[in-house]
Amino acid sequence: MWLLTAQVIVYLLGTIKEIFMFLTCMETVTKELVSWMRGHESSVFSISVHASGRYAITSSSDTAQLWDLDTFQRKRKLNILQSVGIQKVFFLPLSNTILSCFKDNSVFAWECDTLFCKYQLPAPPESSSLLYKVFAVTRDGRILAAGGKSNHVHLWCLEAKQLFRIIQMPTKVRAVRHLEFLPDSFDAGSNQVLGVLSQDGIMRFVNIQTCKLLFEIGSLDDGITSSIISPHGRYIAAIMENGSLNIYSVHTLTKEINKPPPPLVKVIEDLPKRKVSSGDLKMKVTSGRVQRPAKSRENKMQTRILKQDLTGNFENKENELSDGLNKKRLQILLKGYGEYPTKYRMFIWRSLLQLPENHTAFSNLLDKGIHVAFLNLEKTYPIKSRKLLRVLQRTLSALAHWSTIFSDTPYLPLLAFPFVKLFQNNQLICFEVVATLIINWCQHWFEYFPNPPINVLSMIENVLAFHDKELLQHFIEHDITSQLYAWPLLETVFSEVLTREEWLKLFDNIFSNHPSFLLMTVVAYNICSRAPLLNCDLKDDFEYFFHHRNNLDISAVIKEVYRLMDTTPTDIHPDSMLDAFVALTKGQYPVFNQYPKFIVDYQTQERERIRKDELDYLRERQTVEDMQAEVDQQRVEDEAWYEKQEQLRKAEETRREMLLQEEEKMIQQRERLAAVKRELKVKEMHLQEAARRRLLQLQQEQREMELRRLDDEIERKIHMRDREIAATAKDLEMRHLELESQKRLYEKNLTRNQEAVAKEMREDADACRRKADLEEHMFHRLIGMDQTQNQKTQKLIEENLAKAEQACLNTDWHIQALHKQRCHDLHRNECYQEMAKLLRKNRRKEIEILNAMREREAEKREEAEEKDLHLKSEKKASALSEASRKWFLEKEINDALHAQHACNKVVPRCYTERVASSCLPRNSELNDISAVESSTQSSLNQRKAYWDSMEPDLMARVRNLRQRLATQARNRCQTPHLLAT
């Protein structure tokens, strides 16, 4: 069992001693033994290392021990009861908390430094209780997954200290053997995918939020015994039951896990193959509404383009970064908020710097080992954390193997240390970030090597002279050069004068702008600090100021940098002297030779010569020291041998004297022992006699007690039997009462159900009856309304006939014909209403009847039109005759009554107006009137004959239609549900 840290592998030695158990620590680079750690008395089954790499916890069944990996000494020891047992003890990631899980399902959290108990998780619910065997924690240390001999997996929220979800695995899973979260580069440590290895040898990966099975590895034929996931979640290593080792690629198993987060800035791209005219870009704006131009026929399916930068296509391609980000939009976001989100900062940096992630090339650099220039790095830069020191040593060695100059650069550790501390868990990204920084932001730094970059410092001094001459004059007066007020900030990249948050905020802006931004930052830092700098007079004060943190607002410094970038003239602006950003090449790293090669080669040769001379001197001195040590060792061994011989002689004489004394003492002791034996023998005989008597008495008392106990047992059993009989009788009575009550309850429920059914049937019958009554009432009401209407109409016709008979008896025939026609119309109206009521329920058959009637109507249409013309002419003649008669009767009545107003009450006003308007003579047209009357009479006779001939045909059609409707009604009555519908 083994566990990887930064450079140290802590593993268990395969042999278990009877007395103690020990661990060994090996150095992975030199493959040498570092230390032995003893203290366990049973086998160690769990090892957990702190995130800082300083502490480790080893667990066995009876104890857990906390080790300090810097000194390899035991710091604390946790002892527990043997009946409880330890299940697992481990560190929580990214925290200083130790989680201890015991075999009784209790889980405690401890503070690492003080070992103070922070909290205890509550017991799981009884409905899903299981004994925890395996555990897993997310990278952010917020969620704990636990499983055991069950198909349930418990998920605990360690912040809320409660069980928030229980995942039930498929039924074929009976026990969980291993749990491990799948890391993701974009979830900020809140892992969402959990790998569950069950007893069938299949490892299933599920999403703990959606409880969805994503993928699985292994099979029933070729099961997995143990597995481990790489730190970045790219590969899964599994040991199979047949002894083989399988490596799985997570990317090929699923493509939904390692998706990058959605970009913060969405880019709207123009449609391809579309030429935009000026008319497409115009929009008409009215009050409160935007009117878009009318769509042309050619562009009906194309999207309107609001604006288009015809000259910005090339610029947009330059600003487009990997992973869908855009540099200009990131700069706008940065100026708005001042910094990037902490959660996505590393992702944005990697996109801005366009890191190629050349794993093979970086591995080749690491395989060359620690560079000679950095073997004793801890002496020059003593770092408390051993892990951080090893990472820094590896990064600097990789840089030195990449380019020779970096092995002789004294300020390289200061330049790389903040990035090493930031990316200590990803050495590849750390190396590429530092290399990109050197290539772009450290341009022309090595042209005057080993001296500081005079050309770069001159750029800074020129910009400072332009923007703050007073401050520069103050520096000149006190003999302060740019090597003092600018170079310390550059060689440490502001890590000495800024806090972590301020430094990250500053480099958000540096990585998002031109490489000249770093030089402008030095100028802005001096300008923003001009007040305290103008008060300094001593050189030591200036040195202290530029090597320690100061009370300065980094936001104001960044704002000043942007102002300097915009207001500095072109002739002294650093961006005209520095090249634009260039990313590292993919596959292999570019050659870095921007330095005076002859100086570096000369220094390298001199250093190599000195190193060889020093090695020869050390070798000779070591030889002399070894010889002197052998002589001294021989002399010490001789003296020790003589002393030892003398001591042995004296010891021999002393032992002989002691033997004589011991022999005399032994004789005396033998005599005393014989006397004591005699006395003990006598006492033994007396004691045996007393013990025999005591034993007999004890046996007698035991028999008496046994008899009393048997009597008590008999009485107790008799009493228990009586109680059982009485309890049985009571139970029978209670059972009889329960049966009776249950019988009554069943009868009551049966009666209630019957009443409910009867009531429901009555309600249904009443509803049907009410519905029938309502329909019948509506039918009778419709019939009554029709009869009332007919009566009113008939009464009105009779009144009109009476008035017409009083006015003119000659119009009687015409009125009778009209009355008869009205009666036929009313009769037909009733039939049509009945037909319409039934036809609404069956539209299809109505259409057939209507079509037949329309055909008949079409046949008679022409004949009716001709007769209508003839009827109109006859009506005119009849109206003329009627007017003359009314005029005559009116004149007679006027003569009789001599009152004009009485005439208006007897004769209708319409008739009077018609007679008055006609202005017919009284006597000259009597012959014409008689002729008109005869013609009217003949016309009425003709119409009467026509209607008499048409009446049988119409009545036959009506009867036929009524029969068909009655048949349909009977058919509907046979299907009640259709009738109800």
HUURKA-V545472 format. One line per field, one symbol per residue. psi: psi as a letter, one per 30 degrees, with the letter a starting at -180 (. if undefined). A space follows every 50 residues. Layout:
psi=???
This chain:
psi=klkkaegkkklkkfkkleelkllkkkkfefhlkelkjlfkflkkfkkkkl efgelkkkkafflkkkkjfefhkkelkjklkffdkkekklkkkhlhkkkk klfggkkkkkkeefhkjelkklkllffhkljkellkklffgfkkkklbil gkkkjkjfefhljfkjkjllffjfkkfkkkkjlkfgghfikfkkkjjafg gkjkjlkfefhkjellllleeilkellkkleggflkkkklfgfljkkkke efekgfehkllkkfkkkjllklhjkklffffkkkkajgkkjllkklefhe gkkkjelkjfggeeeeeefkllgglkeeeeeeeefeffllkeegeeeeee eefhkfiieeeeeeeeffakkefgehefeeijkekeeeeeeeeeeeeeee fekffffgjfgeeeefeeeeeehffieeeeeeeeeeeeeefhkgfgfgkg lljeeeeeeeeeeeeefieeeeeeeeeghjlffefeeeeefghgffflle eeeeeefeeeffalffeeefeeeeeeefgeeeeffkfkeeeeeeegglkl ikjfeeeeeeeeeeeffklefgkffffkllkklklkdkklkjhiljeeee eeeeeeeeeeeeeeeeeeeeeeeeeeeeeeeeeeeeeeeeeeeeeeeeee eeeeeeeeeeeeeeeeeeeeeeeeeeeeeeeeeeeeeeeeeeeeeeeeee eeeeeeeeeeeeeeeeeeeeeeeeeeeeeeeeeeeeeeeeeeeeeeeeee eeeeeeeeeeeeeeeeeeeeeeeeeeeeeeeeeeeeeeeeeeeeeeeeee eeeeeeejffgeeeeeeeeeeeeeeeeeeeeeeeeeeefffieefeeeee eeeeeeeeegeeeeeefeeeeeeeeeeeeeeeeeeeeeeeeeeeeefhke feeeeekleeeeeeeefehlleffgeeeeeeeeeeeeeeeeeeeeeeeef eeeeeeeeeeeeeeeeeeeeeeffjeeeee.
